[in-house]
Amino acid sequence: MSFIIIIRLSSAIWNTISDCDEVYNYWEPAHYLVYNKGFQTWEYSPFYAIRSYFYIILHTLPIRLVNTLVTENKIIQFYVVRIVLALACSSCEIYFYKGVSKQFGINTNRITQWFSLFSAGMFVATPAFLPSSFSMYLTFLSMGAWFNGNIKVAILATAASAIIGWPFVGVLGLPIALDIIIRQKKLLVFIGWSLISLIVFLVPMVIIDSQYYGKLVIAPLNIVLYNVFSPHGPDLYGVEPVSYYVINGFLNFNVVFLAALVSLPVVVSIHFIIYYFMIQLISVSEIPVPLALSPMYLWLLIFFSTPHKEERFLFPIYPFFALAGALCVDQIQVRLFLSIRYSSLRLYCSIFSKGSGMKYSEYSNWIPLSIGCVFTLLSAFRILALYQGYHGSMDIYMQLNRISKDNKIHTMSFNKVVNICVGKEWYRFPSSFFLPDKNWHLRFLKSDFGGQLPKEYDSSINGTKIIPTDMNDMNLEEESRYFDVKKCHYIIDLDLSSVSPDHQYTGSYHWKTLLSIPFLDSTRSHRFFRAFYIPNLSRKYCTYVDYNLLQFTKLSKLSH
C-alpha cells in the first residue's frame, strides 16, 4: 500500500503537463476562481457552456485550504493539487486490487498491480487535472466495487464518473448494469441507486453551473450535444488514423498493451483447451471474464472508430489494460502451461522434483517475471524520455519565479505590469500558477499556429457570466489575441530551425538570454530513441535545442 502511494506521489512531483487542454480548460479556470485572473477558452463562454465549473470547484478546495492555512506560493498550491489527485488515485487503485484478488485470484492481482504501478501511461495520467483522469480514478473504484460485490458503490462511482467527469465514460458502466439487472436480478436496486446518483451528483452540478453561467446549464448534456450532434463535432483538430492509438498504447503500456488487446481470445481459447482435455481447475471468478473485460473492448470499438483521437481519451480504460494484460499472462501461466496433463514439464517435474517439495507453478514463474521485467524496463525508459526531453518548459517557469525576486536581473518596480510573451510555445505554458504574482501577464505573439488562442477572463465580479467577444467554436484564428512584441519584457521561446525567421527571437540585438535548458527537438531525433530514453544512445541519436528565457535589454524604453 505504501509503495503504491510513493509511486503515485512521484508522478505528481516529476511529471510534466503533456496536454495544453489541461492548462487552458482546467488549471486556468481554477486560477481564475481563486485569484480572479486566468485564461478562458470558448468552451467556458456562456454562449456554449460545455464545461462544468462544479468540476473545477472541487479541485480548488485544496488550493484555497493551502492558501489560507499554509502558504500563498502558487507553485506549491499547484503541486498540492497534484498530490491530492495522486492520493485519490492510489486509494481507488487499492480498492480495485482487492476486487481483482477476490474475483480473479492472488496471482492475477499481483500481476495487475505490477502492470499498473510501473506503466508510463499511469505515470502520465495520475496527476493530470483532466476529466479523463478523474474518470480513470472512478473506473478503478467502480470496477473494484463491482468485483467486490458492492453494487451500490459501483453505481455511484460510475454515475460520478459520467456526470462530474466525462459523460462518455457511462459506456463503461453498461456491463455493470447488465450484470446487476440480468445476472443478479436486482433491477429495483439499480433503478433506486441510479436515481440517488442523479440527485447527489447532477442536481448540485446544475445549480452551481447555472449560477456561474447565469442561465440554466447541464454541462454533460451540452458536451454530448456538441460532440455527437453538432455539424462538425470535435473533428476540427486532432484527427488521426487508428494507428495513433496503437502506437500510443504501446508507448504507455508497451508489451502489456499488446497482451491486453488479445486477452479475450486468449482466455476463451485456453478455456476451450481446458474443456477439451476435461481438466478440472478451481475458478474464483463469479463474474464471467468476457463480461469483466467487455468495457475495455467496447471503449476501444467506439474510440478507434472516431476521427478525433487524443492520448487522454484512453485514460479511463488504463485500469483495464493492466487487468486484461494480467489475465492474459495468468491464463497462459496457470491454466495452459500447468494444466495439460501430458506435457513434458509434468514429466520433468515427476522425475526430477520428487521429494523436493517444489510445485508445478514454481516452474512457470519465469513467464510473468520475464514479461514484467521487459515491461518495467521499457516503461522506465519511456518515463525517462518524457522527463529528459520535455521537462525543460516547466523548469523555465520555475526559474522565472526565482528571477522575479532577483533585483540584479529583474529591475522593475513591484507594482509595474510585466509581460511574459510566448509565440509558438503557447501550448507549453504550465498555467498562471507559475507566474510570480498578479502583475505578471502571459501574452501571445503571432506564430505559425493558425488556430484560436484562449482569452483572459473578464476581471469583473460576474466574469464567468459575460459572453466574451472574438470567440468561436470552429478553431478559427482570432487576431485580437496577439500582443505587440515591443511591449514584452520577457519571451519564452524554443530554438527551432524549422520556424520562420520572423518568429525567432534568440540572438536578436534586443533580447538577452537569461537561461537556457536543453529540450528535445523531436523532428530531428530518431523515433525510437526519442520515445524511449536509452542512456548514452539517446543522446547520440537525438537532437536537443535550447529552451530559452529571454529578457529585453532596453526595459526603460518600454511602455508600461
N, C-alpha and C positions, 0 to 999 in steps of 0.2 A: 504493500500500500504506500509506504513512504517513498519507494523507488518510483512509483507511478507519478507521484506529486513532484518529485525532484525533476524528472524528465520533462514534465509539462511546464514547470516553472522555468526551466532552462530555455524552452522555446519562447516563452513570454519575454525573456530578457534579451535573447540573442537574435531573434527573428527580425527580418526586415518587413516592410509593407510592400507586398508584391502587386497590389491592385489599387489603382487610383480611385476606383469606386468606393473602396473602404474609407479613403480620406475624405473625399468631397461629398459622399452621400451619408456618412455616419460620424466620423470624427469632427467634421466641420459644423454640422448642425448641433452636435453635443457641445462644442466650444461656444457656439452662439447662445445656446440655452443657459450656459453657466456664466459667460462673460459678455454677452450681448455683442459679439463680434465673430464673424465667420463667413464662409462661402456657402452660397445657396445654388443648388442645381435646379433644372427645370422640373424635376420630379417633386420638389417641395413647393413649387408655385401653387397657390390655391386654385389656379385655373385647371391644373392637372391632378394634384393631390394624390399621388400614387405611393408615397412613403408615409410611414407612421411615426409620429413624434412620441407615441407611447413607448415604442421600442427604444428610441433614443433616451427617453427619460429614465428608463431602467438602468441604462449604462452611466448616466450622470450621477446616480446616487453615491457611488464610491468617490467620484471626483469632488462632490460637494462635501462629503464627510472628511476627506483628507484636507481639503481647502480650509475647512472650519477648525479642525482639531489638530492638524499636523503641520502642514506647510502650504504656502502659496506657489511653490515651484511647480510650474505646469508640466514639465518633463516628468517629474516624479508622479504627478497625477496621471499622466498618460500610462506610465508603466504599472501603476497600481491597478488601473482598469484591466490591463493585460494579465496581471497576476490573478485578479478575481476571476477572469474568464478561464484561465488555466486551472484554477482550483475547481470551478464549476464543471469543467470538462473531466477532470480527474474523478470527481465524485460520481458523475454519471457513468464513467468507464468502470469504476469499481463495482457498481451495482450490475452493470452489463456482464462483467466477467463472472459474477456469482450466478447469473442466469444461464450463461453458457455452460458453466460447470454442471449445474443441475440438469440441464436439458441434453447436453451432448457429451458430458464426461470430463474428467480432470485433464486428460491428455489434450483434448481439443481446446480446452480453456487455456492451458499453458501455451500452446502454440498461438492461439488467438492473441493473448497478451503480448507475446514476443513480436508478432507481426504488427500489432497496433502501436506498441511503445516505441519501436525503433524505425517506424516508417517516416520517410521525408514528408509525405503528404500530411500526416498528423502534426509534424513539426511546423508546417506552414499554416494549417487550418486552425490549430488550437487557440492561439491568441488573437485571431483575426476578429475585428469588430464588424462582422458581416452576418446578415440573417442566415446565410447558408451554414456558417459555423455554429450559430445558435441552434439551428435545426439539427446539426450533427450531434451536439450535446444531447438534444432531446431524442434523437434516434437511439443513442446509447441507452437512454433512460426508458423509452417506450419499449424497445426490444428486450431490454433487461427485465422489465416488468412483465412482459408477455411470457418470456421464458421462465420467470419465477412464479408464474400463475397469478400475478396481481393485475387483473384486468382493469381495475379502476384506475390505477396509476398509468397503465398502458394507454387508456383512452384519454386521460387528462394530458399526458405528455405529448401524444400525437396531436391533440387539439391545440395545445400551446405552441407546438412547433409550426403548425399550419397558420394559426391566427396571428400570433405575435411575430413569428419568424418569417416564413415564406410559404404562401398558400399552396404552392405546387407540391410540397412535401406531404400533403394529405394523401397522395397516391401511395406513399409507403405504409400508410395505416390500413389500406384496403385488405391485405391478407389477415391482419389482426381482426378487423371487423368480420370477415368471413369466418375466421376460426371461432370467434365468440358467438356469432349468430348460428352458424351451421353445425360445427363440430361440438361446441359446448352447449348449444341450445339456450343461450341467455340473451334473447332478443330484448326483453324489458330492461335488463341491466345495461345493455348497450345504449338503448334509447335514453334511459334516465341519466346516465353519466355523460352522454353527448350533450344533452340539454344543459346539464350543470356546467360543462365546459364552455358552452356559448355564453352563459351568464357570467361566469368567472373571468373569462378572457376577452370576449368580444365586446360586451357591454362597456366595461371601463375604457377599452381602446377607442370605441366610437365616441364616448363622451369627451375624452381628452383630445383626440384628434380634431373633433368638431370645434372644440374650444380654441385650439391653436390655429386652425384654418379659417375660422369664422363662418363656417357653414357645415351642414351635415356631411360627414366623410366616413366611408367604410373602406379603409385603405386596402385590405386584402382583396375586396371586390374590384377596386379600381386597378390593381395590379393585373388581375386576371383579364379584365376587360381590355386593358392596353395591350397585353402580350398575346392574347388569343383572338380578340375580336376587332382590333383596330386595323385599318387598311394596310399598314406597313409592319405592324407588330414590332418586335425587338430587333429586326434583321437589318437595321441601318448600319450596324458595325458589328464586329466580332463574328462574321460569317466564316465558318471553317469547314473543311471536309471531315469525314468520320475519323480519318487517321489522326486528327488533332487529339481526340480523347484517348486513342490507343497509345500514342506517344506520351501524352500527359500522364496516363495511368501507369505506364512503365517507369517514367521518371520518378513518380511519387511512391510507387509500391513495387517497382521492378518485377522480380520473378513471382512475387505473391499476387500481383495483378493478373498475370497470365494464369496462375493456378485458380484464382477466383473466377475468371471467365469460363473455365472448363469444369468448375466444381460440380455443377448439377449433372452433366453427362457422366462424369467420373463416378459420382455417388450412385447414380442409377445403374451404371454398368457393373460396378462392384457388387451391388445388392443382387443383381441378376446372377452374377457368378456364384455368389454365396448360396442363392436359392437353388441354382443348378446342381451344386455339389451337396446340397442339403446339410450345410454346416450350421450348427446352432450357435449363435452368438447372442450375448445379453445386450440389449439395446436400452439405454436410459432415456431416449428421446420420446416424449409424449407427442410433441408437435412434429408432423412429418417434415423431413429435411427439405423436400422440394417446396413446401409451403413456407418454411423458415427463410429460404433463400429467394423466394419469389419477389420480395420488394426490390432487391438489387437488380434482377433481370427486368422487372417492369420499368424501373427508373432508366436503365440503360437503353431499353427499347424506345422510350419516349425521347430522351435527350440525344441519343445518337442520331435520331431522325430529324431533329430540328436544326435549321441552318445556323442559328446563333449559338455559339459554343464558348464557354468560359471555364477556366480551371475551377473556379469556385462552385460551379454547378454540380460538381461531383462530390463536394464536401459532405452532403447529407448521407451518402452511402459509403463513406470511408469505413464505418464500423463493419459493413458487410464485406468489404474487401478483405479485412483481417479475418473475419469469421469464415467466409467462403474459402479463402486460401487455406485456413487451418483445417477445415473439414475435408478438403481435397487431400491434404497431406496426411491427415489422420486416417482417412479411409484407405489410402494406399499402404500406410504403415501397419495398421492394426488389422483391418478386415481382409485385405488382399494378401499382403506379404506374410501374414501369420495364419491365415485360415485355410489355405489349400492343403489338404491333409497329406498329399503325396509329394510335397515339394522337396527339393534337395536339401533345403535348410532344415526341415524337420528331421530328415535322415541324418544330417550332420550333427544336429543337436542331440539326437538319441544316441549317437556313437561316442561323441567326444565330451558331452557335458554331464554324463552320469555321475551322480553324487556331488556335483559341483554346486547345486542349488541355483543354477542360473535359469532364468525364464526365457521363453522364446522371444518375448518383447525386447529383451536386452540386446538381441541381435539386430533389431530393427531401429534402434535409436539413432543410428547414423543417418537415417532418412530426414527427420526433422532437423537434426543438428546440421547436416550439410546444407540443406536449403536455408535454414535460419542464418547460418554464418555468411553465405553468399548474399542473402537479403540484407543483413545488417551492414556488411561491408559496403555494398552499393548505396545503401541509404546514407551511411556516414559520408561517403564521397559526394553524394548529392547535396547534403546539408552544407558541407564544407564549400562546395561550388557556389551555392546561393550566398553564403556569408562572404567568402573571399571576393566574389565577383561584384556583389551589389550592395554591400553594407555601407559603402563609402558615402552614399547620398544622405543617410541618416547621421553618419558621423560628422558631415559638414555642418548640418543644422545644430548638432550638439555643440560643435566648436563655435558656432555663431553666437551662442549664449555666453560662452566664455569671453569672446571678443567684445561683446557689448558692454562688459564690465571692466575692460582694459582701457584706461584713459589714454594710454600711449597709442592705441590703434583707433579706437572709436572716440573721436574728439568732439562729437556733437553734444549739445546740452541735453539734459534728461527729458525735457518736455517737447522736443522737436520731433516731427514726423520723420520716420526713417523708412525708406522704400527699398525693399528687397525684391529684386526683379528676376524673373525666370522666363526663358523662352521655350525652347524645345524640352526643357526639363521640368515643365509644369506638372507633369504626371508623377514625378517622384517626390513632390513636396509631402513631408510626413504629417502635416496638419499644423494648424495655428498653435497647438500646444508646444511647438518647438520655436515659436517666435518669442523673443525675450520679454516684451511687455506690450501693452495695448497701443503704444505709439509706433510699433513696428508693423508694417503692412506688406503683404505679398502683392506684387504687381506682375501682370503678364505682358510679355513682349511679343511682337509679331515673330512667328517662326514658320517652319514648313508645315506645321499642323494646320489643317483647314477645317476643323470641326468647331463645335460650340464649347467655349470655356465657361466655368462657373462664374457667378457674380456675387459680390458681397451682399449679405442680408441688409435690409433696411435697418438702421440703428434705432428706430423709434420703438416705443413700448410694444406696439402691436405689429412688429415687423413680419411675423410669420403669416399675418392675415392680408398683407399687402401683395397684390399681384405685381411681380417685378416686370419692368419693361425689358425689351430686347431678349425675350426668352422664346424658344420654340422646341417642339418635341421631334424635330426632324434632323437634329445634329447639324444644323446649318450654321456656318460661321457668323459670329456677331462682332463686327469691327469695334464696337464700343468697349470691348474688354481690354483693348491694347493700351499700353502706357508708353509715355514718351521716355525713351532711354536716357535722354539728357537729364531727367529728373531722378534717375536711380542713384542710390547711394552705394548699394552692393548689387552684384549679379552673381548668381549661382549657375554655373554652366559646365557642360561636359565637352572636352576637346574631341570632336569627331571630324575626320577629314571629309566625310560624305556630306556635311552640312554646307549650305550655300554661304559664301563669304559675307553676305550682308548680315548673317545671324551668328557670326563668330566674334567673340569679344576678347578672348585671351590673346595677349600680345599687342593689343591696341595701345596707343600712346596714352589714352586717358584712364586706362584700367591697370591697377596693380594687383598682382596675385598675392593674396594673403595666406592661402592654404591650398594645398593640392593633395588629393588622396587617390591612389590607384583604383581604377574602375574598369570592369571588363567591357571590351568592345566586341560584342557577340558577332557582329557581321564579319569580323576579320579573325575569328577564332575557330578552331576545329570543333565540329559539332559534338563529338563525344567528350572531349576534354574540357569543353566549357560547361557541359551538363553534369559531369562527374569530375570533381577535383582530385586528380591523382598527384600526390606530391612529386615535385620535380618535372614530371611530364606535362602537367597542365600549364605550368609557367613557360615551358618550351613551345607548346603548340597553341597557346592563347595569347591574344594581344590585349594589353592593358593601357588605358589612356588616363589622363588626369581629370578628376572631378574637382572643379576649382571654385573657390570663394574669391571674388574679385571686388576691389574697392576703388571707387572713383578717386582720382588723385587731386581734383580741384573742388573739394566739397564746398568751399566758400562761395563759389560761383553758382551753386545750385539754388533753385527756388524752393523755399520751404513753405 
